[in-house]
Amino acid sequence: MTTIDGEVEAGFEPVRDAFEANFSQHGDIGAAVCVYRDGRPVVDLWGGVADPETGRPWTRDTLQLVYSATKGATATAAHMLVQRGMLDLDAPVAKYWPEFAANGKADIPVRWLLSHQAGLIALDQPVPLNEALAWHPMAAALAAQRPQWTPGTAHGYHGRTWGWLVGEVIRRVSGRMPGRFFAHEIAAPLGLDFFIGLPTAQRQRVSRMVYQRPDVDLTTVPAESIPEEFRELVAAWRDPNSLSNRAYAVTDPPEIDFDSPEVQAAELPASNGISTAHGLARMYAALIGKVDGIRLLTATTLQAATKEQASGKDQVMLIPSRFSSGYMLPTEANPMTSPSAIGHTGRGGSLGFADVEHGIAFGYVMNNIIGGAGDVRAASLVAAVRRSLV
């Protein structure tokens, strides 16, 4: 039986029960969950094994790569620049990044980058991985790239390219790389264990990821045997030229080893944030209120940042998705604790969000990368938080 450590405030015991069930019933190996309410932690739990190869236990300060949950941190950095009057989301990207105007992109506003409407989900010529990790070659390739659809007419999840696109705007406006901006302006003031570009000295704290293969590989199943609701998506997975595949093939080679020191040390503001659950929840708590006297976004900035910008069928994920300017909004497949919540999921199950209505901020991180419709871990924790609010 997995040992669970940490603290739970009275009334939030359902979250502990759900967290324990994630280990006993739903596949967690090592994980942590943290919930803030009205600016202070009410749940802070961790348990399991951080490194299955060595048996290293998960502790209070274990760090975990959170994949696309990083996007919520990067979006927050962009909105801080908006709040300071340094960035206008309705101005053309080319105002701040002149090279971006190439190939008919002169009029694309910054807001469309944040909300996945720019059509820049893929590259005609992938960038060598070592050059992509060095930043500038990938930014140059995206500046020269033609969009995959008429910008502003559709939206599709820019899973990989979003970080370089939004991050380069942050770099041009602030004069600092996006990971450094986040470190100095967000993580340091709040004391967050959250990094976009991991310092070498922190690497020994990072959990090792485990990748679980699905019980059934739908790409090998005869088409007539696939349930009707999955056929379009499976067809896209099988087609190397589909947007669903090309969106994740922007480097050469396309596969990225997120456990490698080189990848963890790079600044990939779409996908390689490394955090504790506490760091993720604390950041979101400071979006919607003060945490130890610090609030990241004013109520006015937050309201503008959370307004829906894109919704409906996603051109990459081929399912309904909703986005504000940088944050995911709740959907049936990605529930949060209320319709007013904002946040971001990460590959395999990680999740961070803030719920203005209930004063809740939430962070969940784990090292068993499951993903897919069968992964109920984050959703069960969110449901437990919702029950605790009754």
DRENDRENRO-969663 format. One line per field, with one value per residue: residue in one letter; y, z, x of N, C-alpha, C in turn; residue number from 1. Coordinates in steps of 0.02 Angstrom, whole numbers. Example, Ala and Ser with C-alpha at 12.3 -4.5 7.8 and 13.67 -1.06 7.14 Angstrom:
BEGIN
resn	c(A|S)
n.c2	c(-284|-112)
n.c3	c(390|354)
n.c1	c(660|642)
ca.c2	c(-225|-53)
ca.c3	c(390|357)
ca.c1	c(615|684)
c.c2	c(-165|2)
c.c3	c(390|394)
c.c1	c(660|645)
resi	c(1|2)
This chain:
BEGIN
resn	c(M|T|T|I|D|G|E|V|E|A|G|F|E|P|V|R|D|A|F|E|A|N|F|S|Q|H|G|D|I|G|A|A|V|C|V|Y|R|D|G|R|P|V|V|D|L|W|G|G|V|A|D|P|E|T|G|R|P|W|T|R|D|T|L|Q|L|V|Y|S|A|T|K|G|A|T|A|T|A|A|H|M|L|V|Q|R|G|M|L|D|L|D|A|P|V|A|K|Y|W|P|E|F|A|A|N|G|K|A|D|I|P|V|R|W|L|L|S|H|Q|A|G|L|I|A|L|D|Q|P|V|P|L|N|E|A|L|A|W|H|P|M|A|A|A|L|A|A|Q|R|P|Q|W|T|P|G|T|A|H|G|Y|H|G|R|T|W|G|W|L|V|G|E|V|I|R|R|V|S|G|R|M|P|G|R|F|F|A|H|E|I|A|A|P|L|G|L|D|F|F|I|G|L|P|T|A|Q|R|Q|R|V|S|R|M|V|Y|Q|R|P|D|V|D|L|T|T|V|P|A|E|S|I|P|E|E|F|R|E|L|V|A|A|W|R|D|P|N|S|L|S|N|R|A|Y|A|V|T|D|P|P|E|I|D|F|D|S|P|E|V|Q|A|A|E|L|P|A|S|N|G|I|S|T|A|H|G|L|A|R|M|Y|A|A|L|I|G|K|V|D|G|I|R|L|L|T|A|T|T|L|Q|A|A|T|K|E|Q|A|S|G|K|D|Q|V|M|L|I|P|S|R|F|S|S|G|Y|M|L|P|T|E|A|N|P|M|T|S|P|S|A|I|G|H|T|G|R|G|G|S|L|G|F|A|D|V|E|H|G|I|A|F|G|Y|V|M|N|N|I|I|G|G|A|G|D|V|R|A|A|S|L|V|A|A|V|R|R|S|L|V)
n.c2	c(-60|110|242|392|559|721|861|891|998|1007|955|939|808|716|736|681|547|521|541|437|331|347|289|158|112|176|186|275|304|385|539|702|816|976|1098|1261|1377|1529|1592|1516|1358|1212|1081|974|854|706|560|389|331|412|379|240|156|162|161|276|376|477|641|788|890|843|864|878|851|939|945|1013|1088|1187|1291|1372|1443|1516|1592|1672|1750|1824|1898|1976|2065|2130|2192|2283|2374|2351|2263|2235|2141|2146|2204|2187|2042|2066|2195|2186|2088|2095|2011|1913|1948|1890|1789|1819|1852|1973|2039|1963|1959|1967|1903|1796|1706|1666|1605|1496|1515|1550|1464|1409|1279|1185|1145|1171|1127|1035|1080|1045|956|995|1126|1181|1175|1271|1386|1512|1470|1399|1498|1582|1498|1484|1616|1629|1539|1483|1497|1359|1367|1495|1624|1656|1605|1479|1364|1274|1160|1215|1124|1106|1217|1331|1376|1430|1529|1616|1635|1700|1823|1869|1876|1973|2085|2099|2085|1977|1801|1688|1591|1644|1765|1716|1654|1763|1857|1792|1660|1682|1793|1730|1619|1496|1323|1297|1284|1342|1286|1204|1225|1157|1115|1075|958|830|819|790|690|529|491|378|284|230|106|99|-14|-58|-29|83|121|9|-68|-139|-29|-39|-92|5|114|226|361|380|365|467|531|424|395|511|496|391|446|517|644|719|858|830|744|815|926|885|857|947|957|882|739|700|649|688|675|697|670|694|780|889|929|961|1068|1165|1304|1281|1343|1294|1164|1105|1137|1118|1067|1070|1004|1093|1211|1235|1250|1360|1463|1479|1517|1644|1710|1738|1801|1870|1800|1777|1916|1944|1970|1918|1957|2092|2112|2163|2137|1998|1965|2002|1916|1792|1783|1698|1652|1562|1422|1262|1136|1071|1092|1013|923|871|865|947|1100|1234|1398|1534|1685|1608|1518|1359|1327|1262|1104|967|858|905|944|1071|1153|1243|1337|1456|1435|1433|1364|1237|1082|946|833|666|685|786|937|1105|1237|1382|1440|1564|1587|1503|1530|1441|1359|1242|1103|965|837|704|550|441|424|420|461|490|432|344|387|439|508|648|704|638|690|825|815|774|888|973|913|939|1071|1088)
n.c3	c(0|-43|37|95|114|195|213|252|260|371|303|175|158|60|-50|-12|-4|-138|-194|-137|-194|-326|-328|-286|-375|-501|-563|-525|-492|-438|-365|-337|-258|-241|-163|-156|-61|-62|-57|26|68|72|46|30|-33|-58|-131|-157|-283|-345|-435|-520|-561|-468|-349|-276|-162|-177|-121|-20|-92|-221|-393|-548|-721|-815|-941|-1055|-961|-931|-1017|-956|-864|-948|-1019|-915|-892|-1012|-995|-886|-945|-1028|-930|-881|-981|-1086|-1187|-1315|-1346|-1457|-1554|-1705|-1716|-1784|-1750|-1637|-1673|-1807|-1915|-1920|-2005|-2129|-2269|-2276|-2146|-2084|-2022|-1915|-1753|-1586|-1496|-1566|-1573|-1439|-1422|-1507|-1642|-1752|-1850|-1859|-1833|-1880|-1971|-2133|-2153|-2036|-1889|-1840|-1688|-1590|-1628|-1612|-1474|-1443|-1466|-1555|-1696|-1713|-1687|-1795|-1901|-1881|-1899|-2035|-2086|-2176|-2134|-2088|-2106|-2147|-2045|-1895|-1937|-1890|-1756|-1682|-1586|-1543|-1504|-1489|-1556|-1499|-1386|-1432|-1514|-1431|-1332|-1400|-1427|-1294|-1266|-1357|-1314|-1176|-1167|-1111|-1105|-1109|-1004|-912|-884|-822|-710|-639|-623|-581|-521|-424|-338|-280|-223|-291|-329|-475|-637|-797|-895|-826|-688|-669|-540|-485|-541|-482|-406|-487|-540|-622|-775|-821|-952|-1004|-1107|-1210|-1180|-1294|-1455|-1555|-1682|-1750|-1764|-1864|-1972|-1977|-1854|-1762|-1646|-1700|-1655|-1639|-1759|-1852|-1781|-1762|-1895|-1925|-1841|-1906|-2023|-2081|-2133|-2079|-1987|-1854|-1830|-1886|-1806|-1699|-1749|-1771|-1749|-1791|-1745|-1728|-1605|-1434|-1297|-1147|-1024|-1032|-987|-1070|-1133|-1023|-972|-1069|-1130|-1154|-1174|-1199|-1156|-1066|-931|-760|-606|-436|-368|-276|-315|-438|-401|-314|-398|-478|-378|-348|-460|-445|-327|-177|-123|15|12|-122|-283|-447|-565|-593|-552|-664|-771|-762|-791|-926|-977|-964|-1046|-1166|-1320|-1425|-1482|-1505|-1635|-1634|-1741|-1735|-1624|-1651|-1576|-1473|-1409|-1298|-1280|-1192|-1195|-1199|-1093|-1056|-1060|-966|-1021|-1068|-1077|-1007|-864|-736|-578|-589|-710|-723|-713|-757|-840|-871|-949|-950|-1048|-1020|-899|-800|-717|-694|-621|-594|-502|-501|-448|-335|-266|-280|-311|-402|-414|-493|-512|-590|-620|-699|-858|-933|-1002|-1128|-1148|-1045|-930|-772|-667|-635|-654|-556|-440|-455|-450|-317|-250|-285|-218|-89|-76|-52)
n.c1	c(42|27|113|47|90|84|-33|-205|-339|-479|-632|-589|-560|-612|-528|-406|-448|-479|-354|-280|-350|-313|-188|-213|-310|-305|-180|-75|97|199|157|80|-32|-105|-205|-262|-358|-435|-310|-227|-149|-249|-248|-112|-28|71|149|208|325|465|564|557|659|762|696|683|595|446|446|412|476|493|513|422|404|285|233|117|49|133|102|6|82|167|74|29|143|142|24|58|145|55|-22|70|74|158|133|17|-119|-199|-126|-27|76|193|228|305|393|465|508|413|311|321|266|127|84|73|-33|-78|-138|-68|-150|-206|-101|-92|-216|-220|-256|-181|-137|-11|41|128|281|351|478|553|647|814|834|930|952|826|814|904|837|835|845|723|628|655|620|482|442|459|370|224|50|-60|-194|-314|-275|-365|-486|-510|-470|-336|-246|-90|22|164|228|175|245|368|317|234|328|434|377|365|502|547|476|505|642|700|729|589|582|671|609|493|552|608|505|389|407|512|466|354|408|409|428|458|503|553|658|773|881|1045|1078|958|919|928|815|709|575|570|495|364|303|152|92|-54|-191|-253|-199|-262|-225|-188|-298|-427|-517|-657|-685|-671|-747|-876|-865|-730|-667|-627|-523|-432|-402|-332|-221|-160|-117|25|35|-66|-136|-143|-35|74|83|156|278|383|516|676|753|574|535|553|657|604|656|790|942|976|858|777|848|836|735|575|435|308|302|399|398|443|391|328|175|127|191|128|-8|4|47|-69|-157|-111|-151|-285|-303|-227|-74|16|28|54|-6|-27|-99|-209|-385|-450|-361|-359|-493|-501|-404|-461|-570|-667|-594|-584|-676|-755|-739|-579|-442|-330|-335|-459|-574|-698|-636|-589|-527|-456|-360|-230|-254|-331|-506|-645|-712|-820|-735|-628|-650|-665|-677|-781|-880|-813|-679|-503|-360|-236|-205|-85|15|-26|-90|-64|-117|-164|-257|-362|-501|-607|-734|-747|-633|-527|-373|-277|-166|-96|20|112|203|172|134|-11|-137|-267|-439|-463|-400|-428|-379|-344|-471|-546|-490|-523|-663|-674|-627|-731|-838|-797|-822|-954)
ca.c2	c(0|171|289|460|609|788|888|905|1035|978|968|920|737|680|741|629|482|515|535|367|287|351|240|89|92|210|182|320|275|440|596|751|860|1033|1142|1323|1411|1598|1612|1475|1288|1171|1012|969|782|673|490|345|323|462|346|168|120|161|158|340|394|545|681|854|935|810|902|836|884|944|952|1073|1131|1244|1346|1418|1487|1561|1639|1720|1797|1870|1944|2024|2117|2169|2232|2336|2418|2336|2217|2242|2077|2158|2230|2134|2012|2097|2257|2168|2037|2114|1955|1872|1971|1852|1739|1839|1852|2041|2064|1918|1990|1926|1864|1733|1660|1640|1566|1441|1531|1577|1414|1394|1219|1139|1175|1137|1095|1030|1108|997|962|1035|1197|1201|1185|1333|1438|1560|1440|1383|1561|1605|1454|1501|1682|1621|1487|1501|1465|1299|1389|1568|1642|1686|1571|1415|1357|1206|1160|1223|1090|1119|1282|1386|1402|1474|1587|1662|1649|1749|1889|1888|1894|2036|2140|2107|2081|1918|1737|1677|1555|1690|1811|1681|1643|1825|1897|1752|1607|1708|1830|1685|1563|1436|1270|1292|1305|1332|1287|1179|1233|1093|1097|1050|898|769|820|777|621|497|476|310|290|171|92|83|-85|-71|22|92|131|-57|-102|-128|31|-55|-111|64|149|281|426|385|349|525|541|369|406|564|467|346|485|558|713|753|910|799|719|866|972|859|837|1010|949|824|695|728|627|726|640|748|652|709|844|943|953|992|1131|1213|1340|1261|1369|1258|1093|1073|1163|1067|1098|1031|1019|1153|1269|1245|1277|1426|1512|1494|1554|1714|1740|1757|1835|1879|1745|1810|1986|1950|1952|1924|1993|2127|2084|2185|2098|1929|1959|2004|1858|1731|1786|1649|1677|1511|1363|1219|1081|1086|1066|966|870|845|862|1016|1132|1305|1434|1607|1707|1570|1467|1315|1337|1196|1069|904|815|936|982|1102|1156|1285|1365|1516|1415|1435|1326|1200|1013|925|765|611|693|842|989|1163|1285|1428|1448|1628|1583|1470|1547|1379|1347|1169|1077|892|814|632|525|388|459|375|497|457|435|301|415|475|530|719|717|614|739|885|799|773|958|1000|887|971|1140|1089)
ca.c3	c(0|-50|93|76|162|184|257|224|307|382|250|110|161|-3|-95|9|-23|-211|-208|-120|-245|-388|-323|-279|-428|-565|-595|-505|-466|-395|-382|-285|-271|-195|-173|-117|-59|-37|-47|71|52|113|30|4|-25|-105|-114|-209|-302|-394|-485|-515|-574|-407|-289|-240|-146|-190|-60|-24|-141|-286|-452|-601|-784|-821|-1011|-1077|-905|-936|-1055|-910|-835|-1000|-1031|-859|-905|-1064|-968|-843|-990|-1047|-871|-874|-1038|-1132|-1240|-1336|-1378|-1521|-1601|-1745|-1690|-1819|-1716|-1589|-1703|-1877|-1962|-1920|-2057|-2191|-2291|-2265|-2074|-2058|-1984|-1861|-1687|-1534|-1465|-1603|-1552|-1373|-1425|-1554|-1703|-1802|-1903|-1863|-1793|-1911|-2012|-2195|-2144|-1965|-1866|-1800|-1618|-1552|-1645|-1581|-1402|-1437|-1471|-1611|-1761|-1716|-1693|-1864|-1945|-1873|-1928|-2107|-2104|-2196|-2092|-2115|-2124|-2144|-1974|-1867|-1961|-1856|-1704|-1676|-1531|-1562|-1447|-1483|-1581|-1458|-1339|-1466|-1539|-1376|-1298|-1437|-1413|-1227|-1270|-1393|-1274|-1110|-1171|-1076|-1125|-1070|-942|-865|-862|-774|-650|-602|-610|-553|-474|-367|-288|-246|-195|-323|-357|-542|-682|-870|-904|-759|-667|-659|-469|-466|-580|-441|-375|-537|-546|-687|-803|-842|-1008|-1007|-1172|-1205|-1185|-1365|-1501|-1605|-1750|-1781|-1766|-1928|-1968|-1963|-1784|-1719|-1634|-1746|-1628|-1639|-1825|-1881|-1745|-1777|-1964|-1922|-1811|-1955|-2080|-2060|-2158|-2046|-1940|-1788|-1826|-1903|-1750|-1651|-1788|-1792|-1742|-1822|-1749|-1696|-1535|-1386|-1233|-1095|-966|-1043|-957|-1119|-1144|-962|-962|-1119|-1116|-1199|-1134|-1211|-1140|-1021|-862|-709|-547|-387|-369|-235|-356|-489|-368|-285|-453|-496|-322|-354|-516|-428|-262|-148|-88|54|-9|-192|-334|-512|-612|-564|-571|-732|-817|-759|-827|-998|-994|-960|-1093|-1219|-1385|-1476|-1458|-1558|-1655|-1638|-1804|-1721|-1580|-1682|-1526|-1451|-1360|-1284|-1257|-1184|-1221|-1170|-1046|-1074|-1024|-952|-1068|-1040|-1072|-962|-814|-679|-524|-608|-778|-722|-703|-812|-822|-927|-938|-979|-1073|-972|-841|-755|-722|-649|-638|-544|-504|-469|-412|-270|-235|-280|-358|-401|-451|-490|-554|-582|-666|-743|-913|-960|-1055|-1161|-1116|-987|-873|-732|-605|-622|-649|-491|-390|-464|-423|-244|-229|-293|-162|-28|-74|-37)
ca.c1	c(0|66|111|29|112|59|-84|-271|-381|-545|-680|-560|-542|-625|-471|-359|-475|-471|-282|-261|-381|-274|-134|-238|-356|-301|-115|-22|159|220|113|66|-88|-109|-262|-265|-422|-429|-241|-186|-157|-294|-227|-44|-15|116|160|231|395|486|605|547|721|803|654|683|525|421|448|380|508|503|492|394|389|212|215|82|28|179|72|-27|133|190|19|30|197|120|-27|92|171|-4|-40|119|69|213|109|-53|-137|-233|-77|4|138|250|247|357|435|455|518|353|265|332|217|58|66|84|-90|-98|-128|-37|-203|-216|-49|-110|-278|-214|-292|-136|-124|60|50|177|333|365|543|568|711|853|816|979|942|763|828|943|786|830|828|652|591|664|581|411|432|458|321|156|-1|-93|-261|-319|-276|-426|-547|-516|-420|-309|-198|-20|51|236|250|148|294|414|279|218|391|474|346|387|573|555|447|537|715|723|700|527|595|703|557|451|591|620|445|334|430|551|425|308|444|384|469|429|556|551|731|792|951|1079|1078|892|902|921|749|657|550|578|430|347|255|109|63|-125|-209|-269|-173|-315|-199|-178|-363|-463|-559|-727|-693|-662|-811|-887|-844|-657|-639|-592|-461|-386|-379|-281|-161|-129|-94|82|28|-121|-116|-136|33|124|89|206|337|415|588|706|695|515|529|594|666|595|696|860|965|977|789|753|884|814|673|522|379|245|300|447|398|455|361|291|103|119|210|77|-67|19|46|-138|-188|-90|-186|-353|-303|-161|-40|68|33|72|-55|6|-141|-265|-450|-465|-320|-382|-556|-486|-364|-501|-626|-661|-572|-593|-711|-781|-696|-508|-416|-276|-359|-520|-627|-711|-591|-604|-468|-453|-296|-175|-276|-387|-568|-675|-754|-842|-677|-579|-688|-632|-727|-838|-873|-770|-610|-454|-301|-207|-185|-22|15|-25|-134|-52|-169|-165|-309|-389|-573|-622|-798|-739|-569|-488|-318|-267|-109|-86|75|122|254|147|102|-62|-172|-323|-505|-466|-364|-477|-346|-355|-543|-571|-468|-564|-729|-668|-625|-799|-878|-774|-847|-1026)
c.c2	c(62|217|359|507|676|807|900|941|1001|1001|947|847|698|683|689|560|470|506|464|319|290|302|169|65|119|219|231|281|324|501|643|793|916|1075|1202|1346|1479|1615|1572|1401|1252|1097|1016|898|757|601|451|349|374|432|271|127|112|152|222|362|466|582|748|896|901|854|854|878|882|954|1017|1113|1191|1303|1395|1466|1538|1613|1692|1772|1848|1921|1994|2081|2160|2217|2292|2385|2407|2295|2229|2179|2087|2191|2173|2107|2047|2164|2244|2122|2047|2057|1911|1889|1930|1804|1755|1844|1921|2064|2018|1951|1940|1879|1797|1683|1626|1591|1514|1452|1551|1528|1395|1332|1173|1179|1136|1099|1093|1055|1054|1009|1005|1109|1223|1216|1249|1395|1474|1528|1422|1446|1587|1563|1470|1570|1676|1575|1516|1466|1405|1312|1465|1589|1676|1651|1505|1415|1284|1209|1161|1191|1105|1191|1340|1417|1448|1537|1638|1683|1701|1819|1913|1911|1961|2095|2153|2110|2022|1856|1722|1640|1599|1741|1778|1672|1706|1860|1858|1703|1636|1746|1784|1626|1497|1387|1256|1323|1294|1341|1269|1193|1165|1069|1067|982|836|765|798|703|595|475|402|317|226|163|76|9|-106|-13|30|101|65|-96|-90|-71|16|-76|-53|97|212|347|435|379|407|535|486|375|459|538|424|383|530|631|750|808|881|770|773|916|950|834|898|1009|886|798|724|708|667|687|691|729|673|775|902|972|988|1059|1185|1249|1323|1281|1342|1192|1066|1107|1106|1098|1047|1047|1083|1215|1286|1277|1348|1480|1531|1531|1628|1748|1771|1793|1842|1815|1776|1881|1997|1928|1966|1967|2030|2095|2102|2145|2026|1919|1959|1941|1794|1731|1737|1682|1626|1451|1324|1165|1104|1053|1016|908|837|831|934|1039|1205|1338|1507|1629|1672|1515|1422|1334|1270|1170|1004|856|841|977|1013|1110|1203|1312|1425|1498|1424|1393|1293|1130|1003|852|715|622|752|897|1044|1209|1329|1437|1510|1622|1555|1487|1489|1383|1275|1151|1002|874|740|608|467|420|411|410|457|458|393|329|460|509|603|734|694|661|803|874|799|844|988|976|921|1042|1145|1110)
c.c3	c(0|11|66|132|145|230|217|277|313|329|182|110|97|-53|-77|-12|-98|-230|-193|-172|-311|-387|-323|-338|-497|-592|-574|-476|-416|-415|-323|-307|-219|-213|-127|-116|-27|-16|0|56|100|100|3|17|-77|-84|-172|-222|-356|-450|-478|-526|-512|-344|-250|-225|-167|-124|-72|-80|-207|-342|-507|-664|-796|-892|-1023|-1021|-900|-970|-1011|-878|-886|-1017|-976|-869|-958|-1037|-918|-885|-1015|-990|-862|-932|-1090|-1192|-1251|-1374|-1445|-1573|-1643|-1711|-1720|-1789|-1669|-1620|-1779|-1927|-1969|-1976|-2121|-2205|-2270|-2192|-2043|-2011|-1927|-1794|-1637|-1503|-1500|-1590|-1487|-1377|-1481|-1620|-1762|-1859|-1910|-1821|-1819|-1952|-2077|-2191|-2069|-1949|-1828|-1726|-1579|-1567|-1614|-1506|-1391|-1449|-1539|-1679|-1767|-1723|-1765|-1912|-1941|-1903|-2004|-2131|-2127|-2150|-2128|-2130|-2121|-2071|-1953|-1888|-1926|-1799|-1702|-1628|-1557|-1507|-1436|-1500|-1537|-1413|-1372|-1492|-1484|-1340|-1334|-1429|-1344|-1228|-1303|-1350|-1210|-1112|-1135|-1106|-1081|-1005|-889|-839|-809|-708|-607|-581|-577|-501|-413|-317|-248|-212|-225|-340|-426|-589|-755|-893|-836|-744|-652|-587|-446|-497|-537|-406|-422|-539|-616|-712|-825|-896|-1014|-1077|-1164|-1212|-1257|-1406|-1558|-1675|-1786|-1788|-1834|-1920|-1950|-1891|-1736|-1709|-1677|-1721|-1629|-1709|-1856|-1848|-1761|-1849|-1966|-1893|-1862|-2014|-2059|-2083|-2126|-2000|-1871|-1777|-1837|-1846|-1699|-1687|-1814|-1782|-1779|-1777|-1712|-1623|-1491|-1321|-1177|-1029|-972|-1011|-1006|-1129|-1081|-949|-1011|-1096|-1171|-1166|-1152|-1175|-1091|-954|-813|-642|-496|-396|-330|-276|-408|-458|-342|-339|-471|-440|-326|-416|-493|-361|-236|-113|-52|28|-82|-236|-402|-561|-574|-587|-643|-783|-820|-799|-902|-1020|-999|-1007|-1150|-1286|-1441|-1445|-1518|-1576|-1666|-1700|-1795|-1679|-1605|-1632|-1506|-1400|-1354|-1256|-1245|-1216|-1183|-1123|-1078|-1031|-1016|-1010|-1035|-1031|-1023|-910|-761|-627|-537|-678|-780|-717|-767|-791|-882|-905|-967|-1001|-1016|-909|-796|-768|-671|-669|-579|-556|-465|-425|-342|-235|-233|-331|-348|-440|-439|-537|-540|-633|-710|-798|-947|-1017|-1083|-1119|-1053|-925|-833|-671|-589|-612|-582|-435|-394|-436|-347|-216|-232|-237|-96|-21|-55|35)
c.c1	c(44|58|97|52|81|2|-149|-312|-449|-594|-655|-536|-559|-567|-418|-383|-465|-397|-257|-289|-343|-216|-161|-279|-340|-230|-62|36|190|180|107|6|-89|-169|-255|-338|-413|-358|-199|-199|-204|-283|-156|-20|34|126|187|306|412|527|598|611|764|762|653|611|509|417|415|410|524|474|469|384|314|187|175|50|74|146|36|22|157|136|17|84|176|70|3|121|113|-22|7|118|123|191|36|-72|-172|-188|-49|67|199|271|306|410|429|462|456|305|270|274|145|37|69|28|-113|-86|-99|-90|-214|-161|-70|-169|-279|-252|-248|-122|-52|78|104|227|340|431|559|638|749|843|866|972|877|774|868|901|784|816|754|610|596|622|506|395|425|401|254|106|-33|-167|-262|-325|-341|-490|-559|-465|-398|-250|-126|23|125|254|229|201|344|378|266|283|433|443|366|460|583|530|486|613|744|691|639|538|627|652|514|488|596|556|388|360|466|508|379|343|422|440|441|481|537|622|761|866|982|1074|1012|876|890|854|694|639|562|510|425|293|216|80|-12|-138|-224|-241|-223|-289|-187|-243|-396|-513|-631|-739|-688|-730|-816|-858|-768|-626|-600|-525|-410|-359|-325|-216|-123|-99|-36|77|-31|-94|-105|-66|85|134|142|269|373|490|611|762|635|508|577|596|663|629|769|880|962|908|763|786|863|752|623|456|311|243|351|453|405|437|341|217|90|137|158|15|-55|20|-25|-174|-171|-118|-252|-358|-233|-137|20|82|47|13|-25|-33|-196|-331|-468|-426|-343|-446|-545|-449|-405|-561|-615|-643|-585|-629|-737|-731|-625|-478|-359|-301|-422|-576|-642|-659|-609|-541|-484|-387|-240|-195|-329|-447|-602|-717|-776|-783|-624|-616|-643|-687|-784|-828|-826|-696|-568|-394|-271|-189|-115|-26|17|-64|-122|-103|-156|-221|-327|-463|-592|-684|-789|-674|-521|-432|-295|-205|-103|-30|87|173|231|105|53|-98|-230|-386|-508|-433|-412|-445|-359|-429|-571|-550|-510|-634|-728|-663|-695|-844|-859|-800|-920|-1038)
resi	c(1|2|3|4|5|6|7|8|9|10|11|12|13|14|15|16|17|18|19|20|21|22|23|24|25|26|27|28|29|30|31|32|33|34|35|36|37|38|39|40|41|42|43|44|45|46|47|48|49|50|51|52|53|54|55|56|57|58|59|60|61|62|63|64|65|66|67|68|69|70|71|72|73|74|75|76|77|78|79|80|81|82|83|84|85|86|87|88|89|90|91|92|93|94|95|96|97|98|99|100|101|102|103|104|105|106|107|108|109|110|111|112|113|114|115|116|117|118|119|120|121|122|123|124|125|126|127|128|129|130|131|132|133|134|135|136|137|138|139|140|141|142|143|144|145|146|147|148|149|150|151|152|153|154|155|156|157|158|159|160|161|162|163|164|165|166|167|168|169|170|171|172|173|174|175|176|177|178|179|180|181|182|183|184|185|186|187|188|189|190|191|192|193|194|195|196|197|198|199|200|201|202|203|204|205|206|207|208|209|210|211|212|213|214|215|216|217|218|219|220|221|222|223|224|225|226|227|228|229|230|231|232|233|234|235|236|237|238|239|240|241|242|243|244|245|246|247|248|249|250|251|252|253|254|255|256|257|258|259|260|261|262|263|264|265|266|267|268|269|270|271|272|273|274|275|276|277|278|279|280|281|282|283|284|285|286|287|288|289|290|291|292|293|294|295|296|297|298|299|300|301|302|303|304|305|306|307|308|309|310|311|312|313|314|315|316|317|318|319|320|321|322|323|324|325|326|327|328|329|330|331|332|333|334|335|336|337|338|339|340|341|342|343|344|345|346|347|348|349|350|351|352|353|354|355|356|357|358|359|360|361|362|363|364|365|366|367|368|369|370|371|372|373|374|375|376|377|378|379|380|381|382|383|384|385|386|387|388|389|390)
